[in-house]
Every structure is written in C-alpha cells, then in structure tokens.
Amino acid sequence: MPSTERPGAPRERTGLAWQRSALGFVTLGGVVLSVAAHREAPGLLAVSAALAIVAVAVWRQGRRAYESTEVQPQRQAVAFVAISTALAALAAAVLVLVHL
C-alpha cells in the first residue's frame, strides 16, 4: 500500500521538532533571566546567556534538518541537546541550593 504522506513531511516534522526544542531553551533562558532580575542574582545571567546560545545552536540544527534532502540520523545533535539539558538542570539546582 503506497504512503499517502507528502514526500517532504518527515523532513518538515524533524525540522519543526528541533525548532520546538530551541523554543524551549530560549523560554527557559527567559525564565532564568527573570529570576536573576527579581532575586538580584548576577550568576544566573551567565546561565541565561548559555541557554540562549544553546537555543540558537538547536534552531540552526533544525534549519539544517529542514533544508536537507532526506531525514538523517542526528546522533551528535541529540547528544548535544541531552547534555545541554542536563547541564542546565544541574546549574539550576546548584544555584537554587546556593541561594537557599
């Protein structure tokens, strides 16, 4: 049975998934920036900037995935996102514990 899916749909879904991840990182960066402003915690500015940089890198990966001719395994990019997420969680936990 032939597929009824458009030819570019898997590529488009992959690109959109990367863009959603980038949006999540930039949103988290904004929340951290807000907390830094309200609690006068300049250490959180570096965390917010790092999250913004990660968001840009993830967004660029999404653009590359979308512009590619076919969906490819992206092991390095997935590892980058996983490590970035773990480091963001660790940094947030340390900063919360330090300020308690």
PLY file of the C-alpha trace (Angstrom):
ply
format ascii 1.0
element vertex 100
property float x
property float y
property float z
element edge 99
property int vertex1
property int vertex2
end_header
0.00 0.00 0.00
1.58 3.31 -1.02
2.05 6.02 1.56
-0.39 8.93 1.49
2.11 11.22 3.21
3.64 14.15 1.36
7.26 13.49 0.31
8.73 16.27 2.48
6.61 15.64 5.57
9.18 13.63 7.62
11.84 16.25 6.93
9.43 19.02 7.89
8.42 17.26 11.14
12.08 16.81 12.05
12.82 20.49 11.46
9.78 21.55 13.49
10.79 19.27 16.36
14.21 20.93 16.51
12.55 24.36 16.45
10.28 23.36 19.36
13.35 22.32 21.31
15.01 25.66 20.56
11.87 27.48 21.72
12.01 25.51 24.96
15.62 26.52 25.59
15.01 30.20 24.84
11.91 30.18 27.08
13.91 28.62 29.90
16.60 31.27 29.35
13.95 33.98 29.69
12.63 32.47 32.92
16.16 32.28 34.34
16.76 35.90 33.30
13.56 36.95 35.07
14.60 35.12 38.24
18.03 36.76 38.03
16.41 40.20 37.87
13.98 39.60 40.75
16.44 37.93 43.08
19.43 40.11 42.17
21.46 37.03 41.27
24.03 38.02 38.64
25.29 34.42 38.43
22.07 33.49 36.68
22.86 35.88 33.83
25.57 33.51 32.62
23.15 30.58 32.76
20.57 32.58 30.79
23.16 33.55 28.16
24.30 29.92 27.85
20.70 28.81 27.34
20.25 31.44 24.62
23.39 30.18 22.86
22.13 26.60 23.07
18.77 27.74 21.67
20.49 29.31 18.65
22.55 26.16 18.05
19.47 23.94 18.28
17.49 26.25 15.98
20.31 26.12 13.40
20.28 22.33 13.61
16.56 22.44 12.90
17.12 24.61 9.84
19.76 22.20 8.55
17.42 19.26 9.12
14.61 21.02 7.29
16.78 22.04 4.34
18.30 18.58 3.96
17.01 16.41 1.13
16.20 13.47 3.43
15.91 12.69 7.12
19.27 11.57 8.50
20.25 10.17 11.93
21.47 13.08 14.07
23.25 11.38 16.94
25.65 14.25 17.71
22.89 16.84 17.74
20.70 14.72 20.02
23.66 14.17 22.36
24.29 17.94 22.39
20.68 18.64 23.39
20.74 15.93 26.07
23.99 17.21 27.58
22.79 20.82 27.41
19.55 19.90 29.17
21.41 18.02 31.89
23.85 20.90 32.42
21.02 23.44 32.59
19.24 21.33 35.21
22.47 20.91 37.19
23.25 24.64 37.05
19.72 25.49 38.17
19.87 23.01 41.05
23.24 24.34 42.25
22.10 27.96 42.06
18.87 27.18 43.92
20.76 25.37 46.66
23.32 28.17 46.97
20.61 30.81 47.34
18.55 28.91 49.94
0 1
1 2
2 3
3 4
4 5
5 6
6 7
7 8
8 9
9 10
10 11
11 12
12 13
13 14
14 15
15 16
16 17
17 18
18 19
19 20
20 21
21 22
22 23
23 24
24 25
25 26
26 27
27 28
28 29
29 30
30 31
31 32
32 33
33 34
34 35
35 36
36 37
37 38
38 39
39 40
40 41
41 42
42 43
43 44
44 45
45 46
46 47
47 48
48 49
49 50
50 51
51 52
52 53
53 54
54 55
55 56
56 57
57 58
58 59
59 60
60 61
61 62
62 63
63 64
64 65
65 66
66 67
67 68
68 69
69 70
70 71
71 72
72 73
73 74
74 75
75 76
76 77
77 78
78 79
79 80
80 81
81 82
82 83
83 84
84 85
85 86
86 87
87 88
88 89
89 90
90 91
91 92
92 93
93 94
94 95
95 96
96 97
97 98
98 99
